[in-house]
Amino acid sequence: MISYAGLWDTMRQKGVTQHTLIRKYSISPAQITRSKRNERISTHTLEVFFQILDCRAEDVMEYVRDEE
């Protein structure tokens, strides 16, 4: 599973809110919800997050092995 927990930490550090993502950067609320649920999001959306937050992939997402 891909965890987007780092996204929320990075947003907090950079002072970027969900409201800012939606209003200023036109990020779809559905994409934000998908990332909150650790569901699949497009590479385009990830690239936009990297640009907005001026960060790297490892600052936003992490692979977490599923428990078997």
PQR file with spaces between the fields and no chain letter, atoms N, CA, C, O and H, PARSE charges and radii, in Angstrom:
ATOM       1  N    MET     1       0.839   -1.169    0.000 -0.4000 1.5000
ATOM       2  CA   MET     1       0.000    0.000    0.000 -0.0000 2.0000
ATOM       3  C    MET     1       0.890    1.239    0.000  0.5500 1.7000
ATOM       4  O    MET     1       1.977    1.240    0.578 -0.5500 1.4000
ATOM       5  N    ILE     2       0.419    2.273   -0.645 -0.4000 1.5000
ATOM       6  CA   ILE     2       1.099    3.561   -0.604 -0.0000 2.0000
ATOM       7  C    ILE     2       0.426    4.412    0.468  0.5500 1.7000
ATOM       8  O    ILE     2      -0.790    4.601    0.449 -0.5500 1.4000
ATOM       9  H    ILE     2      -0.464    2.273   -1.114  0.4000 1.0000
ATOM      10  N    SER     3       1.216    4.919    1.392 -0.4000 1.5000
ATOM      11  CA   SER     3       0.710    5.804    2.436 -0.0000 2.0000
ATOM      12  C    SER     3       1.073    7.241    2.074  0.5500 1.7000
ATOM      13  O    SER     3       2.205    7.539    1.695 -0.5500 1.4000
ATOM      14  H    SER     3       2.204    4.766    1.407  0.4000 1.0000
ATOM      15  N    TYR     4       0.095    8.111    2.198 -0.4000 1.5000
ATOM      16  CA   TYR     4       0.310    9.530    1.937 -0.0000 2.0000
ATOM      17  C    TYR     4       0.389   10.339    3.228  0.5500 1.7000
ATOM      18  O    TYR     4       0.160   11.549    3.216 -0.5500 1.4000
ATOM      19  H    TYR     4      -0.826    7.869    2.506  0.4000 1.0000
ATOM      20  N    ALA     5       0.708    9.684    4.337 -0.4000 1.5000
ATOM      21  CA   ALA     5       0.827   10.381    5.623 -0.0000 2.0000
ATOM      22  C    ALA     5       1.850   11.515    5.540  0.5500 1.7000
ATOM      23  O    ALA     5       1.671   12.563    6.161 -0.5500 1.4000
ATOM      24  H    ALA     5       0.894    8.701    4.347  0.4000 1.0000
ATOM      25  N    GLY     6       2.903   11.309    4.786 -0.4000 1.5000
ATOM      26  CA   GLY     6       3.932   12.336    4.631 -0.0000 2.0000
ATOM      27  C    GLY     6       3.403   13.596    3.967  0.5500 1.7000
ATOM      28  O    GLY     6       3.912   14.689    4.214 -0.5500 1.4000
ATOM      29  H    GLY     6       3.048   10.457    4.282  0.4000 1.0000
ATOM      30  N    LEU     7       2.389   13.453    3.130 -0.4000 1.5000
ATOM      31  CA   LEU     7       1.794   14.613    2.467 -0.0000 2.0000
ATOM      32  C    LEU     7       1.274   15.595    3.508  0.5500 1.7000
ATOM      33  O    LEU     7       1.514   16.799    3.410 -0.5500 1.4000
ATOM      34  H    LEU     7       1.976   12.565    2.929  0.4000 1.0000
ATOM      35  N    TRP     8       0.567   15.081    4.495 -0.4000 1.5000
ATOM      36  CA   TRP     8      -0.046   15.941    5.507 -0.0000 2.0000
ATOM      37  C    TRP     8       1.011   16.575    6.403  0.5500 1.7000
ATOM      38  O    TRP     8       0.874   17.730    6.806 -0.5500 1.4000
ATOM      39  H    TRP     8       0.372   14.104    4.574  0.4000 1.0000
ATOM      40  N    ASP     9       2.064   15.825    6.715 -0.4000 1.5000
ATOM      41  CA   ASP     9       3.168   16.385    7.505 -0.0000 2.0000
ATOM      42  C    ASP     9       3.876   17.493    6.728  0.5500 1.7000
ATOM      43  O    ASP     9       4.181   18.550    7.278 -0.5500 1.4000
ATOM      44  H    ASP     9       2.176   14.887    6.387  0.4000 1.0000
ATOM      45  N    THR    10       4.136   17.240    5.442 -0.4000 1.5000
ATOM      46  CA   THR    10       4.821   18.226    4.602 -0.0000 2.0000
ATOM      47  C    THR    10       3.955   19.465    4.415  0.5500 1.7000
ATOM      48  O    THR    10       4.460   20.587    4.452 -0.5500 1.4000
ATOM      49  H    THR    10       3.888   16.381    4.995  0.4000 1.0000
ATOM      50  N    MET    11       2.666   19.272    4.216 -0.4000 1.5000
ATOM      51  CA   MET    11       1.764   20.419    4.095 -0.0000 2.0000
ATOM      52  C    MET    11       1.805   21.266    5.358  0.5500 1.7000
ATOM      53  O    MET    11       1.863   22.493    5.289 -0.5500 1.4000
ATOM      54  H    MET    11       2.256   18.361    4.186  0.4000 1.0000
ATOM      55  N    ARG    12       1.774   20.610    6.509 -0.4000 1.5000
ATOM      56  CA   ARG    12       1.812   21.323    7.783 -0.0000 2.0000
ATOM      57  C    ARG    12       3.103   22.134    7.906  0.5500 1.7000
ATOM      58  O    ARG    12       3.079   23.298    8.306 -0.5500 1.4000
ATOM      59  H    ARG    12       1.727   19.612    6.565  0.4000 1.0000
ATOM      60  N    GLN    13       4.229   21.508    7.557 -0.4000 1.5000
ATOM      61  CA   GLN    13       5.533   22.180    7.639 -0.0000 2.0000
ATOM      62  C    GLN    13       5.610   23.379    6.705  0.5500 1.7000
ATOM      63  O    GLN    13       6.225   24.391    7.039 -0.5500 1.4000
ATOM      64  H    GLN    13       4.248   20.562    7.232  0.4000 1.0000
ATOM      65  N    LYS    14       4.987   23.268    5.535 -0.4000 1.5000
ATOM      66  CA   LYS    14       5.042   24.337    4.532 -0.0000 2.0000
ATOM      67  C    LYS    14       3.922   25.362    4.695  0.5500 1.7000
ATOM      68  O    LYS    14       3.892   26.368    3.987 -0.5500 1.4000
ATOM      69  H    LYS    14       4.488   22.445    5.264  0.4000 1.0000
ATOM      70  N    GLY    15       3.000   25.109    5.628 -0.4000 1.5000
ATOM      71  CA   GLY    15       1.900   26.040    5.855 -0.0000 2.0000
ATOM      72  C    GLY    15       0.852   26.025    4.757  0.5500 1.7000
ATOM      73  O    GLY    15       0.212   27.043    4.494 -0.5500 1.4000
ATOM      74  H    GLY    15       3.024   24.292    6.203  0.4000 1.0000
ATOM      75  N    VAL    16       0.672   24.868    4.109 -0.4000 1.5000
ATOM      76  CA   VAL    16      -0.304   24.732    3.036 -0.0000 2.0000
ATOM      77  C    VAL    16      -1.498   23.943    3.579  0.5500 1.7000
ATOM      78  O    VAL    16      -1.329   22.856    4.130 -0.5500 1.4000
ATOM      79  H    VAL    16       1.193   24.041    4.323  0.4000 1.0000
ATOM      80  N    THR    17      -2.693   24.491    3.422 -0.4000 1.5000
ATOM      81  CA   THR    17      -3.905   23.829    3.904 -0.0000 2.0000
ATOM      82  C    THR    17      -4.660   23.164    2.759  0.5500 1.7000
ATOM      83  O    THR    17      -4.387   23.412    1.584 -0.5500 1.4000
ATOM      84  H    THR    17      -2.830   25.374    2.973  0.4000 1.0000
ATOM      85  N    GLN    18      -5.605   22.323    3.124 -0.4000 1.5000
ATOM      86  CA   GLN    18      -6.468   21.720    2.111 -0.0000 2.0000
ATOM      87  C    GLN    18      -7.235   22.806    1.358  0.5500 1.7000
ATOM      88  O    GLN    18      -7.416   22.727    0.143 -0.5500 1.4000
ATOM      89  H    GLN    18      -5.827   22.121    4.078  0.4000 1.0000
ATOM      90  N    HIS    19      -7.672   23.796    2.084 -0.4000 1.5000
ATOM      91  CA   HIS    19      -8.399   24.914    1.476 -0.0000 2.0000
ATOM      92  C    HIS    19      -7.527   25.604    0.414  0.5500 1.7000
ATOM      93  O    HIS    19      -8.009   25.956   -0.662 -0.5500 1.4000
ATOM      94  H    HIS    19      -7.525   23.860    3.071  0.4000 1.0000
ATOM      95  N    THR    20      -6.254   25.788    0.730 -0.4000 1.5000
ATOM      96  CA   THR    20      -5.321   26.399   -0.227 -0.0000 2.0000
ATOM      97  C    THR    20      -5.179   25.531   -1.472  0.5500 1.7000
ATOM      98  O    THR    20      -5.173   26.043   -2.591 -0.5500 1.4000
ATOM      99  H    THR    20      -5.863   25.502    1.605  0.4000 1.0000
ATOM     100  N    LEU    21      -5.065   24.220   -1.281 -0.4000 1.5000
ATOM     101  CA   LEU    21      -4.940   23.312   -2.430 -0.0000 2.0000
ATOM     102  C    LEU    21      -6.148   23.430   -3.343  0.5500 1.7000
ATOM     103  O    LEU    21      -6.013   23.445   -4.567 -0.5500 1.4000
ATOM     104  H    LEU    21      -5.069   23.804   -0.371  0.4000 1.0000
ATOM     105  N    ILE    22      -7.319   23.513   -2.749 -0.4000 1.5000
ATOM     106  CA   ILE    22      -8.557   23.566   -3.537 -0.0000 2.0000
ATOM     107  C    ILE    22      -8.735   24.926   -4.200  0.5500 1.7000
ATOM     108  O    ILE    22      -8.971   25.003   -5.406 -0.5500 1.4000
ATOM     109  H    ILE    22      -7.428   23.501   -1.756  0.4000 1.0000
ATOM     110  N    ARG    23      -8.624   25.988   -3.428 -0.4000 1.5000
ATOM     111  CA   ARG    23      -8.929   27.329   -3.936 -0.0000 2.0000
ATOM     112  C    ARG    23      -7.812   27.921   -4.797  0.5500 1.7000
ATOM     113  O    ARG    23      -8.072   28.436   -5.884 -0.5500 1.4000
ATOM     114  H    ARG    23      -8.433   25.925   -2.448  0.4000 1.0000
ATOM     115  N    LYS    24      -6.587   27.849   -4.319 -0.4000 1.5000
ATOM     116  CA   LYS    24      -5.489   28.504   -5.032 -0.0000 2.0000
ATOM     117  C    LYS    24      -4.936   27.651   -6.172  0.5500 1.7000
ATOM     118  O    LYS    24      -4.569   28.170   -7.226 -0.5500 1.4000
ATOM     119  H    LYS    24      -6.376   27.430   -3.435  0.4000 1.0000
ATOM     120  N    TYR    25      -4.880   26.329   -5.949 -0.4000 1.5000
ATOM     121  CA   TYR    25      -4.229   25.452   -6.921 -0.0000 2.0000
ATOM     122  C    TYR    25      -5.198   24.558   -7.693  0.5500 1.7000
ATOM     123  O    TYR    25      -4.773   23.746   -8.515 -0.5500 1.4000
ATOM     124  H    TYR    25      -5.177   25.907   -5.092  0.4000 1.0000
ATOM     125  N    SER    26      -6.495   24.703   -7.432 -0.4000 1.5000
ATOM     126  CA   SER    26      -7.544   23.952   -8.142 -0.0000 2.0000
ATOM     127  C    SER    26      -7.382   22.439   -8.048  0.5500 1.7000
ATOM     128  O    SER    26      -7.693   21.719   -8.997 -0.5500 1.4000
ATOM     129  H    SER    26      -6.840   25.362   -6.764  0.4000 1.0000
ATOM     130  N    ILE    27      -6.896   21.956   -6.908 -0.4000 1.5000
ATOM     131  CA   ILE    27      -6.835   20.518   -6.677 -0.0000 2.0000
ATOM     132  C    ILE    27      -8.249   20.053   -6.351  0.5500 1.7000
ATOM     133  O    ILE    27      -8.944   20.678   -5.549 -0.5500 1.4000
ATOM     134  H    ILE    27      -6.643   22.540   -6.137  0.4000 1.0000
ATOM     135  N    SER    28      -8.661   18.985   -6.956 -0.4000 1.5000
ATOM     136  CA   SER    28      -9.995   18.450   -6.745 -0.0000 2.0000
ATOM     137  C    SER    28     -10.150   17.941   -5.307  0.5500 1.7000
ATOM     138  O    SER    28      -9.273   17.238   -4.803 -0.5500 1.4000
ATOM     139  H    SER    28      -8.097   18.478   -7.608  0.4000 1.0000
ATOM     140  N    PRO    29     -11.244   18.287   -4.653 -0.5600 1.5000
ATOM     141  CA   PRO    29     -11.496   17.732   -3.318  0.2800 2.0000
ATOM     142  C    PRO    29     -11.502   16.199   -3.330  0.5500 1.7000
ATOM     143  O    PRO    29     -11.125   15.570   -2.341 -0.5500 1.4000
ATOM     144  N    ALA    30     -11.926   15.604   -4.439 -0.4000 1.5000
ATOM     145  CA   ALA    30     -11.921   14.142   -4.552 -0.0000 2.0000
ATOM     146  C    ALA    30     -10.501   13.595   -4.479  0.5500 1.7000
ATOM     147  O    ALA    30     -10.277   12.542   -3.881 -0.5500 1.4000
ATOM     148  H    ALA    30     -12.232   16.116   -5.242  0.4000 1.0000
ATOM     149  N    GLN    31      -9.533   14.296   -5.080 -0.4000 1.5000
ATOM     150  CA   GLN    31      -8.140   13.850   -5.028 -0.0000 2.0000
ATOM     151  C    GLN    31      -7.598   13.944   -3.605  0.5500 1.7000
ATOM     152  O    GLN    31      -6.833   13.084   -3.168 -0.5500 1.4000
ATOM     153  H    GLN    31      -9.715   15.152   -5.566  0.4000 1.0000
ATOM     154  N    ILE    32      -7.990   14.976   -2.897 -0.4000 1.5000
ATOM     155  CA   ILE    32      -7.564   15.127   -1.506 -0.0000 2.0000
ATOM     156  C    ILE    32      -8.147   14.000   -0.668  0.5500 1.7000
ATOM     157  O    ILE    32      -7.449   13.417    0.162 -0.5500 1.4000
ATOM     158  H    ILE    32      -8.611   15.674   -3.252  0.4000 1.0000
ATOM     159  N    THR    33      -9.417   13.691   -0.877 -0.4000 1.5000
ATOM     160  CA   THR    33     -10.057   12.604   -0.146 -0.0000 2.0000
ATOM     161  C    THR    33      -9.387   11.277   -0.450  0.5500 1.7000
ATOM     162  O    THR    33      -9.161   10.475    0.456 -0.5500 1.4000
ATOM     163  H    THR    33      -9.985   14.165   -1.551  0.4000 1.0000
ATOM     164  N    ARG    34      -9.064   11.034   -1.726 -0.4000 1.5000
ATOM     165  CA   ARG    34      -8.396    9.790   -2.108 -0.0000 2.0000
ATOM     166  C    ARG    34      -7.041    9.673   -1.415  0.5500 1.7000
ATOM     167  O    ARG    34      -6.675    8.590   -0.956 -0.5500 1.4000
ATOM     168  H    ARG    34      -9.247   11.686   -2.462  0.4000 1.0000
ATOM     169  N    SER    35      -6.306   10.753   -1.335 -0.4000 1.5000
ATOM     170  CA   SER    35      -4.999   10.692   -0.681 -0.0000 2.0000
ATOM     171  C    SER    35      -5.155   10.494    0.830  0.5500 1.7000
ATOM     172  O    SER    35      -4.332    9.821    1.450 -0.5500 1.4000
ATOM     173  H    SER    35      -6.604   11.632   -1.707  0.4000 1.0000
ATOM     174  N    LYS    36      -6.194   11.067    1.421 -0.4000 1.5000
ATOM     175  CA   LYS    36      -6.456   10.852    2.850 -0.0000 2.0000
ATOM     176  C    LYS    36      -6.747    9.382    3.146  0.5500 1.7000
ATOM     177  O    LYS    36      -6.388    8.868    4.205 -0.5500 1.4000
ATOM     178  H    LYS    36      -6.862   11.614    0.917  0.4000 1.0000
ATOM     179  N    ARG    37      -7.394    8.724    2.206 -0.4000 1.5000
ATOM     180  CA   ARG    37      -7.760    7.311    2.371 -0.0000 2.0000
ATOM     181  C    ARG    37      -6.670    6.363    1.876  0.5500 1.7000
ATOM     182  O    ARG    37      -6.855    5.146    1.867 -0.5500 1.4000
ATOM     183  H    ARG    37      -7.685    9.142    1.346  0.4000 1.0000
ATOM     184  N    ASN    38      -5.536    6.926    1.465 -0.4000 1.5000
ATOM     185  CA   ASN    38      -4.428    6.140    0.904 -0.0000 2.0000
ATOM     186  C    ASN    38      -4.874    5.336   -0.316  0.5500 1.7000
ATOM     187  O    ASN    38      -4.411    4.217   -0.538 -0.5500 1.4000
ATOM     188  H    ASN    38      -5.386    7.915    1.473  0.4000 1.0000
ATOM     189  N    GLU    39      -5.773    5.917   -1.099 -0.4000 1.5000
ATOM     190  CA   GLU    39      -6.220    5.300   -2.336 -0.0000 2.0000
ATOM     191  C    GLU    39      -5.327    5.780   -3.473  0.5500 1.7000
ATOM     192  O    GLU    39      -4.506    6.679   -3.292 -0.5500 1.4000
ATOM     193  H    GLU    39      -6.149    6.826   -0.919  0.4000 1.0000
ATOM     194  N    ARG    40      -5.490    5.184   -4.627 -0.4000 1.5000
ATOM     195  CA   ARG    40      -4.675    5.554   -5.785 -0.0000 2.0000
ATOM     196  C    ARG    40      -4.978    6.971   -6.236  0.5500 1.7000
ATOM     197  O    ARG    40      -6.132    7.386   -6.336 -0.5500 1.4000
ATOM     198  H    ARG    40      -6.157    4.453   -4.775  0.4000 1.0000
ATOM     199  N    ILE    41      -3.894    7.706   -6.506 -0.4000 1.5000
ATOM     200  CA   ILE    41      -4.026    9.026   -7.127 -0.0000 2.0000
ATOM     201  C    ILE    41      -3.087    9.053   -8.317  0.5500 1.7000
ATOM     202  O    ILE    41      -2.115    8.299   -8.367 -0.5500 1.4000
ATOM     203  H    ILE    41      -2.956    7.370   -6.424  0.4000 1.0000
ATOM     204  N    SER    42      -3.372    9.902   -9.254 -0.4000 1.5000
ATOM     205  CA   SER    42      -2.603    9.927  -10.499 -0.0000 2.0000
ATOM     206  C    SER    42      -1.203   10.498  -10.287  0.5500 1.7000
ATOM     207  O    SER    42      -0.956   11.256   -9.350 -0.5500 1.4000
ATOM     208  H    SER    42      -4.162   10.514   -9.213  0.4000 1.0000
ATOM     209  N    THR    43      -0.306   10.115  -11.174 -0.4000 1.5000
ATOM     210  CA   THR    43       1.046   10.674  -11.116 -0.0000 2.0000
ATOM     211  C    THR    43       1.010   12.173  -11.407  0.5500 1.7000
ATOM     212  O    THR    43       1.854   12.922  -10.916 -0.5500 1.4000
ATOM     213  H    THR    43      -0.507    9.499  -11.936  0.4000 1.0000
ATOM     214  N    HIS    44       0.049   12.605  -12.192 -0.4000 1.5000
ATOM     215  CA   HIS    44      -0.091   14.039  -12.442 -0.0000 2.0000
ATOM     216  C    HIS    44      -0.391   14.782  -11.137  0.5500 1.7000
ATOM     217  O    HIS    44       0.212   15.817  -10.853 -0.5500 1.4000
ATOM     218  H    HIS    44      -0.637   11.997  -12.590  0.4000 1.0000
ATOM     219  N    THR    45      -1.325   14.245  -10.346 -0.4000 1.5000
ATOM     220  CA   THR    45      -1.655   14.866   -9.068 -0.0000 2.0000
ATOM     221  C    THR    45      -0.437   14.873   -8.154  0.5500 1.7000
ATOM     222  O    THR    45      -0.174   15.869   -7.480 -0.5500 1.4000
ATOM     223  H    THR    45      -1.814   13.404  -10.577  0.4000 1.0000
ATOM     224  N    LEU    46       0.304   13.778   -8.124 -0.4000 1.5000
ATOM     225  CA   LEU    46       1.524   13.734   -7.308 -0.0000 2.0000
ATOM     226  C    LEU    46       2.510   14.806   -7.755  0.5500 1.7000
ATOM     227  O    LEU    46       3.100   15.499   -6.925 -0.5500 1.4000
ATOM     228  H    LEU    46       0.090   12.969   -8.672  0.4000 1.0000
ATOM     229  N    GLU    47       2.686   14.940   -9.055 -0.4000 1.5000
ATOM     230  CA   GLU    47       3.599   15.947   -9.577 -0.0000 2.0000
ATOM     231  C    GLU    47       3.173   17.355   -9.161  0.5500 1.7000
ATOM     232  O    GLU    47       4.015   18.188   -8.828 -0.5500 1.4000
ATOM     233  H    GLU    47       2.207   14.378   -9.728  0.4000 1.0000
ATOM     234  N    VAL    48       1.875   17.616   -9.180 -0.4000 1.5000
ATOM     235  CA   VAL    48       1.364   18.917   -8.751 -0.0000 2.0000
ATOM     236  C    VAL    48       1.664   19.133   -7.263  0.5500 1.7000
ATOM     237  O    VAL    48       2.078   20.224   -6.870 -0.5500 1.4000
ATOM     238  H    VAL    48       1.190   16.938   -9.451  0.4000 1.0000
ATOM     239  N    PHE    49       1.458   18.106   -6.437 -0.4000 1.5000
ATOM     240  CA   PHE    49       1.801   18.215   -5.012 -0.0000 2.0000
ATOM     241  C    PHE    49       3.287   18.540   -4.840  0.5500 1.7000
ATOM     242  O    PHE    49       3.645   19.399   -4.034 -0.5500 1.4000
ATOM     243  H    PHE    49       1.122   17.220   -6.756  0.4000 1.0000
ATOM     244  N    PHE    50       4.154   17.855   -5.598 -0.4000 1.5000
ATOM     245  CA   PHE    50       5.600   18.104   -5.501 -0.0000 2.0000
ATOM     246  C    PHE    50       5.925   19.551   -5.860  0.5500 1.7000
ATOM     247  O    PHE    50       6.746   20.189   -5.203 -0.5500 1.4000
ATOM     248  H    PHE    50       3.863   17.157   -6.253  0.4000 1.0000
ATOM     249  N    GLN    51       5.280   20.064   -6.902 -0.4000 1.5000
ATOM     250  CA   GLN    51       5.524   21.441   -7.329 -0.0000 2.0000
ATOM     251  C    GLN    51       5.032   22.440   -6.292  0.5500 1.7000
ATOM     252  O    GLN    51       5.747   23.379   -5.941 -0.5500 1.4000
ATOM     253  H    GLN    51       4.612   19.545   -7.436  0.4000 1.0000
ATOM     254  N    ILE    52       3.819   22.242   -5.804 -0.4000 1.5000
ATOM     255  CA   ILE    52       3.238   23.168   -4.827 -0.0000 2.0000
ATOM     256  C    ILE    52       4.070   23.195   -3.555  0.5500 1.7000
ATOM     257  O    ILE    52       4.366   24.262   -3.018 -0.5500 1.4000
ATOM     258  H    ILE    52       3.238   21.480   -6.089  0.4000 1.0000
ATOM     259  N    LEU    53       4.449   22.007   -3.076 -0.4000 1.5000
ATOM     260  CA   LEU    53       5.151   21.897   -1.801 -0.0000 2.0000
ATOM     261  C    LEU    53       6.664   21.987   -1.940  0.5500 1.7000
ATOM     262  O    LEU    53       7.382   22.008   -0.940 -0.5500 1.4000
ATOM     263  H    LEU    53       4.209   21.140   -3.513  0.4000 1.0000
ATOM     264  N    ASP    54       7.154   22.040   -3.187 -0.4000 1.5000
ATOM     265  CA   ASP    54       8.592   22.083   -3.444 -0.0000 2.0000
ATOM     266  C    ASP    54       9.292   20.984   -2.648  0.5500 1.7000
ATOM     267  O    ASP    54      10.165   21.244   -1.820 -0.5500 1.4000
ATOM     268  H    ASP    54       6.571   22.023   -4.000  0.4000 1.0000
ATOM     269  N    CYS    55       8.874   19.734   -2.933 -0.4000 1.5000
ATOM     270  CA   CYS    55       9.397   18.607   -2.178 -0.0000 2.0000
ATOM     271  C    CYS    55       9.642   17.411   -3.095  0.5500 1.7000
ATOM     272  O    CYS    55       9.422   17.479   -4.305 -0.5500 1.4000
ATOM     273  H    CYS    55       8.165   19.523   -3.606  0.4000 1.0000
ATOM     274  N    ARG    56      10.097   16.330   -2.499 -0.4000 1.5000
ATOM     275  CA   ARG    56      10.394   15.102   -3.232 -0.0000 2.0000
ATOM     276  C    ARG    56       9.333   14.049   -2.920  0.5500 1.7000
ATOM     277  O    ARG    56       8.539   14.207   -1.992 -0.5500 1.4000
ATOM     278  H    ARG    56      10.276   16.275   -1.517  0.4000 1.0000
ATOM     279  N    ALA    57       9.332   12.979   -3.705 -0.4000 1.5000
ATOM     280  CA   ALA    57       8.338   11.905   -3.539 -0.0000 2.0000
ATOM     281  C    ALA    57       8.350   11.350   -2.120  0.5500 1.7000
ATOM     282  O    ALA    57       7.288   11.122   -1.540 -0.5500 1.4000
ATOM     283  H    ALA    57       9.976   12.852   -4.459  0.4000 1.0000
ATOM     284  N    GLU    58       9.520   11.133   -1.560 -0.4000 1.5000
ATOM     285  CA   GLU    58       9.612   10.546   -0.220 -0.0000 2.0000
ATOM     286  C    GLU    58       9.093   11.475    0.877  0.5500 1.7000
ATOM     287  O    GLU    58       8.875   11.036    2.006 -0.5500 1.4000
ATOM     288  H    GLU    58      10.383   11.318   -2.031  0.4000 1.0000
ATOM     289  N    ASP    59       8.892   12.751    0.554 -0.4000 1.5000
ATOM     290  CA   ASP    59       8.299   13.693    1.510 -0.0000 2.0000
ATOM     291  C    ASP    59       6.773   13.584    1.539  0.5500 1.7000
ATOM     292  O    ASP    59       6.123   14.080    2.459 -0.5500 1.4000
ATOM     293  H    ASP    59       9.069   13.108   -0.363  0.4000 1.0000
ATOM     294  N    VAL    60       6.215   12.927    0.521 -0.4000 1.5000
ATOM     295  CA   VAL    60       4.771   12.884    0.348 -0.0000 2.0000
ATOM     296  C    VAL    60       4.204   11.473    0.500  0.5500 1.7000
ATOM     297  O    VAL    60       3.110   11.296    1.036 -0.5500 1.4000
ATOM     298  H    VAL    60       6.743   12.524   -0.226  0.4000 1.0000
ATOM     299  N    MET    61       4.943   10.478    0.032 -0.4000 1.5000
ATOM     300  CA   MET    61       4.405    9.120    0.020 -0.0000 2.0000
ATOM     301  C    MET    61       5.443    8.094    0.424  0.5500 1.7000
ATOM     302  O    MET    61       6.649    8.333    0.348 -0.5500 1.4000
ATOM     303  H    MET    61       5.831   10.622   -0.403  0.4000 1.0000
ATOM     304  N    GLU    62       4.942    6.936    0.859 -0.4000 1.5000
ATOM     305  CA   GLU    62       5.812    5.860    1.323 -0.0000 2.0000
ATOM     306  C    GLU    62       5.126    4.528    1.037  0.5500 1.7000
ATOM     307  O    GLU    62       3.917    4.379    1.215 -0.5500 1.4000
ATOM     308  H    GLU    62       3.963    6.742    0.921  0.4000 1.0000
ATOM     309  N    TYR    63       5.925    3.572    0.590 -0.4000 1.5000
ATOM     310  CA   TYR    63       5.400    2.214    0.397 -0.0000 2.0000
ATOM     311  C    TYR    63       5.382    1.509    1.745  0.5500 1.7000
ATOM     312  O    TYR    63       6.385    1.478    2.458 -0.5500 1.4000
ATOM     313  H    TYR    63       6.907    3.693    0.444  0.4000 1.0000
ATOM     314  N    VAL    64       4.225    0.943    2.086 -0.4000 1.5000
ATOM     315  CA   VAL    64       4.071    0.191    3.335 -0.0000 2.0000
ATOM     316  C    VAL    64       3.607   -1.202    2.954  0.5500 1.7000
ATOM     317  O    VAL    64       2.559   -1.370    2.330 -0.5500 1.4000
ATOM     318  H    VAL    64       3.410    0.969    1.507  0.4000 1.0000
ATOM     319  N    ARG    65       4.389   -2.193    3.330 -0.4000 1.5000
ATOM     320  CA   ARG    65       4.040   -3.578    2.994 -0.0000 2.0000
ATOM     321  C    ARG    65       2.745   -3.978    3.693  0.5500 1.7000
ATOM     322  O    ARG    65       2.569   -3.735    4.887 -0.5500 1.4000
ATOM     323  H    ARG    65       5.241   -2.056    3.836  0.4000 1.0000
ATOM     324  N    ASP    66       1.842   -4.596    2.933 -0.4000 1.5000
ATOM     325  CA   ASP    66       0.583   -5.084    3.499 -0.0000 2.0000
ATOM     326  C    ASP    66       0.865   -6.253    4.434  0.5500 1.7000
ATOM     327  O    ASP    66       1.715   -7.100    4.158 -0.5500 1.4000
ATOM     328  H    ASP    66       1.985   -4.794    1.963  0.4000 1.0000
ATOM     329  N    GLU    67       0.140   -6.282    5.539 -0.4000 1.5000
ATOM     330  CA   GLU    67       0.237   -7.416    6.458 -0.0000 2.0000
ATOM     331  C    GLU    67      -0.461   -8.617    5.840  0.5500 1.7000
ATOM     332  O    GLU    67      -1.561   -8.504    5.299 -0.5500 1.4000
ATOM     333  H    GLU    67      -0.551   -5.594    5.763  0.4000 1.0000
ATOM     334  N    GLU    68       0.191   -9.761    5.926 -0.4000 1.5000
ATOM     335  CA   GLU    68      -0.406  -10.965    5.332 -0.0000 2.0000
ATOM     336  C    GLU    68      -0.964  -11.861    6.394  0.5500 1.7000
ATOM     337  O    GLU    68      -1.506  -12.921    6.084 -0.5500 1.4000
ATOM     338  H    GLU    68       1.085   -9.853    6.365  0.4000 1.0000
